Amino acid sequence: MKLALYLPNFRDQVTVKELEDLTALAEDLDFDSVWTLDRIVVPEASDRQELQYPFGMMTEFPKALPVSARGQWLHGMPLIPWLAAKTTKVRIGMSIIDTPYRSPGVLAGEIATVDHLSNGRVNVGIGSGWMPEEFAAASAAHIFPKRHKHVRETIEIMQGIWTNDLFEYHGEFADFERCGFGAKPVQAPHPPIYFSGLKDPKRSAARIAKYNLSGWIGIQDTPEELTKWRGAIGEELEALGSARTIDQLDICSMIWFVITDEPTDQTPQGKGSNLLIGTAGQITDNLKRYKEAGLSMPLLWPPFADVPVSKTLDDLKVLRNEIMPEVEAA
């Protein structure tokens, strides 16, 4: 099991120094990767719990974001080249890039450049987005009904640009003749692409299989849910005649992480469950269950509030030095 850190750049208050300290520790502790969160806006309607859909379109949550409209959070995309300059070993990525907010060709060219800045350490997480209010703020309201198609076109364009000297594309969201887009990525044939789909295992599996993607990223998935996702993706790979099996993919999930002094309620509460929030013993037990279920990389996600970065720094050390040896020995 690889470890990844989901940086808390989306908080009411966060400083560059805090993100720098977390990243430096993740590298010192030999984490596999560090990821940022993609958020364009927090609508004022969120403060009144009046978004069109609940957070992430997940019914367990209110129609609100966990950060206020006046929050002083930091955007995820500009942090990626900064992370490339601040690190030497850990891989870097954004989970996930909402493709409808970006031009596919521009995105592909910029990611290739960042892959050079990091000497080949970029991961690419992509998804469709879920918040109509954010689409409007990103001048992409017209894409919302067709956002899943935009993801497909983006994958095709990125892979085409990264693997051809000249590339042309004629689709609904991009239509251009043969062009060169600059340097190719350091990683061959291109950086690993992770698909994030939270609702439909079959659709996610189809994307991963068709485009030969490197893995899938979920959110707050229980071991039982991961077993279902692995099964669906594995079946689709087989049905499409893929040369790869499910064991060759990274199965990941973004999971809230805090070590507590007292035991937490582990009663199933859907996406709101305390999966990796609990005592060191509880987290050890749950990580063993995750390992058995096939979770290859948890993206450890400090909560949005009430947990200072100093606490997370201490928790990460305990995780690496005390908890993971027991998990790996199981």
N, C-alpha and C positions, 0 to 999 in steps of 0.2 A: 504494500500500500504506500503510494506516494502522498506527501503532504503539500497542500497549497494554502496560501494565505489570501483571503479576500479583503483587501484594504478598505478601511471604513472612510473612504472619501465622501460618502453620502451620509452626512450628519449635520445637525443644526450648527455645531461648532467643531471644526477640525483644522489642524495646522499642518503646514508642509513639514515642519520638524517632526510631528507625530508620525506622519506617513513615512518619513525618512528613517526614523528609529525602528518602526515595525519592519520595514523592508530590510534594513541592515541585519536585524536579528534573524529574519527568515533566511537570509543568505548564510549567516553564521551557523544556523542550525541545520543547514543542508536541506532546506525545503526544495521541492521540485520547482515551484512557480509562485509568482505573486500576480494577483489580478486586481483590476479596478472595476468600478461599477459605472455603467452608462446611464446617465440621467441628464436630460436636456432642461427640463423645467419642473417646478412644483406649482401646480395651479392653486390659486387662492381658494378655489372650490374644495380642494383637498382639506383645508383647515376646517371646513364646515362638514366634512365627510359627505360631500356631494359630487364626487367624481362619477362619471358615467358607469364605470366598472370598479369592482373592488381591486385592491392591490394585486397585480399580477393576474387578474381575472380568476383569482382563487377565492372560492366562496367562504373560506374560513376567516377572511379578513374584511375589514370595513372598506367603504368606498373612500379611502384616504391613503395618503402616503405617510410613512413614519417620521417624516421630516417636514417642518413647517415651510410655508411659502417664503418666509423671510429668512430661512436658514442659510448659513454661510458655508455651504458645502462646495466641494471642488469637482469640476468636471473630469470624467475619467479619461477621455481621449488624449488631452495634452499631457497627462501624467505618464503616458507610455514612453515617449522618447526620453523624458526625464528619468524614468526608471532604468532605461537602457544605459544612460550615462552614470547612474548611481550604483550599478551592480556589475558583477563580472561573471557570476555563475548561474544565478537563479533565472528561470524562464519568466517571461512577462506577457501579460495579455489583458484583455478587457472582457468581462463576462456579464452580459454579452453585448456585442455591438448590434444595435438596432439598425439593420441595413436601410430601412426606408428614410432615415435621416441623412444619408450620405450618398453622393454619386458613386456608383460602383467602380468606375474607372479611376476616379481620384482616390478612392479608398485603397484600391489595389496598388497603385503607384506609391502611396504614402506608406503603406505597410511594408512594401519591399525596401524602401529607404530605411525604415526603422529596423528592419531585419539586419541591415548593414551596420547601423549604429550599435546594435546589440551583439554583433558578430554571430548572428544566427540563433537568437534565443526567443523569437516571437511566437506566441500561440495566438490563434485567431478564433474567438468565440463569436458566433453569429446567431441572430434570431430575428423575429418579426416585429417585436414591440407589442404593446397591449393597450396603451392609453390614448384615446382619440384626442384629448386635450393637448398631449405632448406632440402628436402628429401635426396639429394645427400650428403650434408654436414653432415647429421645425419646417413650416411651409410644405408639409407633406400630407395634408388632410385628404387629398385626392387618392393617396396610395392606401389609406387604411383598409378599404374593402378588399384590396388586392395585395395586401402586405406579404402574404405567403409566396405569391408569385415573384414579388420583388426579391425575396431571399433567394429563390432559385436562380433568378437571373444574375444576382450578385455573385453567387458561387461560380456560375459558369464564366462570368467575366473575369473574376479574380484568377481562377485556374487558367483561363486562356491567356491572360496578360502575363502571368508568371511563368508560363511554359512555352511561349512563342516569342520570336524576335519582333514580329509584327502581328497585330491581332485586330480583327474586325468583329462587330457584333450587331445584329439587327433584331431587336426585341421591342417590347412595349415600353420599357423604362430607359433603355439605352439603345441608340441607333447611330453607329459610327463606322466609317471606312477604316481600312488598314492603317494602324498607327503603332509607333513605338512609344512605350511608356517609361523608358529609362532603365535603370539597373534592375536585373532580376534578383529575387531574394537569394540570400546566402544559402538557405536551406533548400535542398533539392528533393523532389521537384518543386516544392513550395512549402511554406510554413504549415504546420498541422492545423486543420480546421475542425472545430468542435461545434456541433449543432445543439441549440437549446430549444427544446419543445416541452411544454409543461402539461399539455392536454391530451394529445393523441399519440400513443406509442407507435401505431402503425405508420402515421405520417412521418414521424421522426426517423423511424427505421428506414423508410423508403428513401429519405434524403441521404442518410448516412450510407446506405448501400449503393444508391445510384451514383453518388459523387465521390465514393471512396474516401469518406471523411474519417478523421482520426478518433472521434469519440462523441459522446453525448453528455450534456450538462443539465442536471435538474436542480430543484430547489427543495430543501427540507424533506427529502424522501426518506421514508422508513426502509429498513431492510426488506420488508415484504414488498413494498412498491418497487424497489430496485430489482428484486427477483422478477417481477412482472415485466419491467422495462427490458431487462436483459433477455428475457424469453422472447418478447415481441421483436426486438431488434435482431436477435439471432435467427428467428424464423424467417424474417424478411431477407436477411443476407443469403440464407439458403435458397429461398424461393427465387431470388434474382440471379442465382448462380455466381455469387461473389466468391472470389478466391480466398477471402478472409473469413475468419470465424469471430464470434463474439468475444472470445478470449484475447483477440488481437486488438481490441478497441479499449480506449479509456472510458470507463463508466464513472461519471463524476456527479457530485451534488454540492450545492452551496448550502451549508448548514451552520446555524448560529452556534457559537462556541463560547462558553464561560465555565470555568471550574469554580464550584461553590463549596462553602464550608459545610453546609447542611444538605442532606438529600433533597432532590426536587421531585415533584410529582411526575411520574413517568407514564401516567394514563394517556392513551392515544387521544390526541386532539387534532387530528389531521395535520395540516402544514404548521400548525401552532404548537406541535408537540415539543417537549424538552428532549431532543434527540442527543445533542452534545452539550446540553446545559445541565450540569449536575456535579456531584462530587467526582474526584479522580476515579474512584471505584466504579461509579455509574458510567462514566465516559469510557473507561476501559472495557467494561462489559458490552456497551453498545458498539464500540469500534470492533470488537471481536465478532459481533453479529453482522456488522457491515462487511467485514472481511469475508465472512462465510457467504454472504449474499453477493459478493463480487464487486463491491465498491472499490475501484482502483485508486481514486483520488478524491478525498473530501476537500472542498474549498472552505476552510475555516473562516467563519464570518462573525467578527465582533458585533454585538448588538448595536442598534442605532443610537441608544442612549443609556445613561446610568452606569456604564462600565468604562472607567478611564483607561486610556492607552497604557498607563503604567501597569494596571492590572492585567491587561491582555499580554503585555510583554512577559510578565511573570508566568502567566498561564501557558504560554507557548513553550517556555523552558521546561515546565513540568511535563507538558505533553511529550516533548521530544525525549527528555532524559529519563522520565519515570513511567509514563503510560505506554509509549510505543514499544519499548522492549518487551513488555508483557503481551501486547497485541501481536507483535511479530513472532513471539515464541509459541503462540497458541496454534 
